[in-house]
Amino acid sequence: MNDSKIKEPEALYGTNYTYADYLNFDFDEMVEIIRGKIFRMSPAPGSLHQKISRNLCGVLFEYFKNKPCQFFDAPFDVILPKKGKDFMQSDRVVQPDIVVICDPNIIQDKGCFGVPDWIIEILSPHTAKKDLQDKFDLYEETGVKEYWIIEPSNKTVEVFFLHNEKYQRIRAYTVPDQVCPQLFPDLTFDLTEIFE
């Protein structure tokens, strides 16, 4: 199946799927819900994707050790709020590759119930459109302050920062650049090492 959408079950609440539906899904694969639609997560990310994720997490682990903000890597559910609805009725359940959360009140055992401060997505061939369009719009709308899109084949990192409720593209970085998040300017990633 080339399409990133999967055969959908019956929704508990009409035609839009919610976190309540998500908790009752019985799929053989991981899925996300974006604006009430189901998107599959498989096939599993390839080895290059996983190496980049591992290298990023190594840097993040050292930086955030003994700091109030925490980072999580996939699989980790992020249930984004929908105005006027409780979290069970949210139609926005995603599993970003990496999230950084500075508000401990939104971290629960089952995941993040709120808006992370920073999200990193590492593109895979079967998720590129979703990460570049659907998730970009969703993260912008819900107020994720910083969004990074990593393109493994080109060895690039695009950095977006929320300004007046719209993402501003800071720039694209590539090997051998060093890149610092806008939110944590003292945190430096050497892209030669990240893409090693």
Backbone torsions as a table, in degrees:
resi	resn	phi	psi	omega
1	MET	NA	119.7	-177.4
2	ASN	-86.2	-29.2	-178.6
3	ASP	-70.9	145.3	-178.5
4	SER	-82.0	-7.1	176.0
5	LYS	-88.2	150.1	179.2
6	ILE	-115.9	168.4	176.9
7	LYS	-61.9	127.2	-172.2
8	GLU	-93.1	140.9	173.5
9	PRO	-79.8	179.1	174.1
10	GLU	-70.6	133.6	177.6
11	ALA	-81.4	145.8	177.3
12	LEU	-71.5	-31.3	-175.6
13	TYR	-121.4	70.4	176.3
14	GLY	75.4	-142.1	-173.7
15	THR	-93.9	-15.4	177.6
16	ASN	-93.7	130.0	180.0
17	TYR	-83.5	146.2	-175.7
18	THR	-127.4	175.4	175.7
19	TYR	-61.1	-34.4	176.9
20	ALA	-60.6	-42.5	175.2
21	ASP	-62.7	-45.9	-177.7
22	TYR	-53.7	-41.2	-179.1
23	LEU	-66.4	-19.0	-179.2
24	ASN	-104.1	-0.4	-179.9
25	PHE	-64.2	146.6	177.4
26	ASP	-129.3	62.9	-179.9
27	PHE	-96.5	158.4	173.8
28	ASP	-85.2	-1.9	-177.9
29	GLU	-136.1	162.2	178.5
30	MET	-76.9	144.4	179.2
31	VAL	-134.8	162.8	172.2
32	GLU	-125.1	158.2	174.1
33	ILE	-119.3	121.6	179.2
34	ILE	-124.6	113.2	-177.1
35	ARG	53.0	42.4	174.5
36	GLY	84.4	-4.3	179.7
37	LYS	-103.0	146.8	-178.9
38	ILE	-92.6	133.7	175.7
39	PHE	-126.6	134.3	-179.9
40	ARG	-81.7	154.2	-179.6
41	MET	-102.0	-13.0	-174.9
42	SER	-94.3	161.3	6.5
43	PRO	-68.9	163.4	-179.2
44	ALA	-60.4	150.4	178.5
45	PRO	-57.6	148.3	179.0
46	GLY	-76.0	177.4	-174.9
47	SER	-66.2	-35.8	179.3
48	LEU	-64.5	-45.0	176.5
49	HIS	-56.0	-46.1	-177.1
50	GLN	-69.5	-35.3	177.1
51	LYS	-65.0	-42.3	178.5
52	ILE	-63.4	-44.6	178.5
53	SER	-60.1	-44.7	179.2
54	ARG	-60.9	-44.2	-178.7
55	ASN	-65.3	-40.7	176.4
56	LEU	-62.6	-46.3	-177.8
57	CYS	-63.2	-33.5	177.4
58	GLY	-61.1	-44.8	178.8
59	VAL	-67.0	-43.8	-179.1
60	LEU	-64.7	-38.2	179.6
61	PHE	-60.2	-47.0	-179.3
62	GLU	-65.7	-40.2	-176.4
63	TYR	-69.7	-43.5	-173.5
64	PHE	-89.0	-1.4	176.8
65	LYS	-59.3	127.6	179.8
66	ASN	64.5	24.4	175.2
67	LYS	-115.6	158.6	-176.5
68	PRO	-69.2	-32.8	178.5
69	CYS	-74.1	149.6	179.5
70	GLN	-127.6	151.4	174.7
71	PHE	-119.6	152.2	178.7
72	PHE	-137.2	145.4	175.3
73	ASP	-116.7	160.7	-176.3
74	ALA	-63.4	148.8	-0.8
75	PRO	-82.1	129.2	-179.8
76	PHE	-154.6	116.0	-176.6
77	ASP	-72.5	133.2	172.4
78	VAL	-119.5	113.8	179.9
79	ILE	-101.4	105.0	-176.6
80	LEU	-82.7	144.3	-177.2
81	PRO	-71.4	152.0	170.9
82	LYS	-123.3	128.1	-173.6
83	LYS	-54.0	129.5	176.9
84	GLY	80.0	5.0	-178.6
85	LYS	-124.1	151.0	171.9
86	ASP	-83.0	172.4	-174.0
87	PHE	-64.2	-30.1	177.7
88	MET	-64.7	-25.2	-179.5
89	GLN	-97.8	3.3	179.0
90	SER	-67.4	137.0	176.6
91	ASP	-106.0	32.9	-176.9
92	ARG	-136.6	90.8	179.3
93	VAL	-124.6	111.1	-175.5
94	VAL	-124.9	162.6	175.7
95	GLN	-129.5	80.5	178.6
96	PRO	-62.8	159.3	177.7
97	ASP	-63.4	-43.5	179.1
98	ILE	-144.4	137.1	174.0
99	VAL	-129.6	145.9	173.2
100	VAL	-119.3	128.6	-175.3
101	ILE	-127.0	125.3	-179.3
102	CYS	-104.2	-9.9	177.6
103	ASP	-100.0	105.0	-176.9
104	PRO	-64.0	-19.8	-178.1
105	ASN	-69.6	-18.0	-178.9
106	ILE	-98.0	-0.5	177.7
107	ILE	-93.6	119.8	177.5
108	GLN	-126.4	174.0	-177.4
109	ASP	-58.8	-37.4	-177.0
110	LYS	-87.4	-0.1	177.9
111	GLY	140.2	-156.8	-179.9
112	CYS	-101.1	122.2	178.3
113	PHE	-110.4	80.3	-176.5
114	GLY	155.5	-163.3	-174.3
115	VAL	-103.3	117.0	174.2
116	PRO	-65.1	160.6	178.6
117	ASP	-79.9	-36.0	-173.1
118	TRP	-144.3	133.3	177.3
119	ILE	-126.5	137.3	174.9
120	ILE	-119.0	127.2	173.2
121	GLU	-117.3	131.9	176.0
122	ILE	-103.6	117.9	-174.6
123	LEU	-67.2	140.0	168.6
124	SER	-122.3	155.6	-178.5
125	PRO	-54.0	-37.3	-175.9
126	HIS	-86.7	-4.8	179.2
127	THR	-119.8	0.1	-171.8
128	ALA	-58.7	-49.0	-178.2
129	LYS	-60.8	-42.9	-179.0
130	LYS	-62.6	-44.2	-177.7
131	ASP	-70.9	-36.6	-176.2
132	LEU	-80.1	-26.2	-176.6
133	GLN	-117.6	-67.7	-172.4
134	ASP	-61.0	-50.4	-178.3
135	LYS	-71.9	-37.1	177.2
136	PHE	-54.1	-51.2	-179.4
137	ASP	-63.7	-40.6	-179.0
138	LEU	-66.0	-45.5	-179.9
139	TYR	-65.5	-38.3	177.2
140	GLU	-63.7	-47.4	-177.2
141	GLU	-63.2	-39.6	-176.3
142	THR	-85.1	-10.0	172.8
143	GLY	95.9	26.9	172.0
144	VAL	-66.6	121.1	-170.4
145	LYS	-66.1	-39.5	-176.5
146	GLU	-135.4	137.1	-178.4
147	TYR	-134.9	124.4	176.1
148	TRP	-111.0	134.8	173.7
149	ILE	-116.5	119.4	-177.5
150	ILE	-106.0	128.3	179.2
151	GLU	-108.8	100.7	-174.9
152	PRO	-60.1	-41.9	-174.1
153	SER	-67.6	-33.3	177.9
154	ASN	-93.8	-6.1	-177.3
155	LYS	55.0	49.8	-179.8
156	THR	-122.9	152.6	174.4
157	VAL	-127.4	119.7	174.7
158	GLU	-100.6	129.7	-176.5
159	VAL	-110.9	126.5	177.4
160	PHE	-122.4	140.3	-179.4
161	PHE	-131.3	136.4	-175.8
162	LEU	-75.9	125.3	177.9
163	HIS	-140.2	122.5	-176.6
164	ASN	52.9	43.7	175.7
165	GLU	67.2	13.8	176.7
166	LYS	-131.0	144.0	176.7
167	TYR	-73.9	130.3	171.5
168	GLN	-104.5	128.2	177.8
169	ARG	-76.2	118.5	179.2
170	ILE	-73.6	-56.3	172.7
171	ARG	175.6	173.1	173.2
172	ALA	-103.2	136.9	179.7
173	TYR	-114.9	151.8	176.0
174	THR	-147.5	169.6	178.5
175	VAL	-58.9	133.2	8.7
176	PRO	-101.2	30.0	-177.5
177	ASP	-61.9	159.9	167.0
178	GLN	-112.8	142.0	-177.1
179	VAL	-131.1	139.5	178.6
180	CYS	-121.4	134.6	174.6
181	PRO	-65.7	147.7	177.7
182	GLN	-62.0	-35.7	-177.7
183	LEU	-73.9	-26.6	-176.4
184	PHE	-133.5	74.5	-172.9
185	PRO	-64.8	-14.2	177.5
186	ASP	-91.5	4.6	176.6
187	LEU	-100.6	121.9	-175.4
188	THR	-120.5	132.3	173.3
189	PHE	-109.3	126.2	172.5
190	ASP	-89.8	110.8	-173.0
191	LEU	-67.4	-22.5	173.5
192	THR	-61.3	-40.3	179.5
193	GLU	-77.0	-36.9	-179.4
194	ILE	-63.3	-40.6	-177.7
195	PHE	-93.6	9.5	-178.1
196	GLU	-61.6	NA	NA
